[in-house]
Every structure is written in C-alpha cells, then in structure tokens.
Amino acid sequence: MMKLTGFKALTFDVYGTLIDWESGMIAGLKLLTDKVSRALQRDDILEAHAYYESTAQAWTPSTVSRDLLPIV
C-alpha cells in the first residue's frame, strides 16, 4: 500500500469534482429542453451531450474544448 507521505506532489482534477458542471448545464439548457415534446430526464440530457460532444470531437479533433462546447 502506498502512503501519501511517499509523494512530493499531489494533483487533483477539480473540474467535475469541485465544479458541478452537470447541474449548471441542465439549468442552462432548461429553456430549450422544456420545449421538447416529451419530458427529458437529467440522464437523457447528459447522454445526448456526451454523444454530441464525442461526435464533434471526432469530426474536429483540433478544436479546443472552450470552442467545442457552444457547438455541442
């Protein structure tokens, strides 16, 4: 077992851990998702986002995240 004292530095990915981007995205899309003919659950929206994000990344792999998100 590794001890934390055995490391000189620790890093953490805070995006998604400390920042709840999913709730912000759901809230930001509410005006649009409320117009859909069937009620969309949180997971429906997140799955659709994941699909379109990965598709857009495959089509334009050189596009940086900040430019890709508005497209998705």
Summary of the structure (lengths in Angstrom):
residues: 72
radius of gyration: 17.2
end to end distance: 42.1
largest distance: 55.7
contacts: 118
relative contact order: 0.08
helix: 56%
strand: 3%
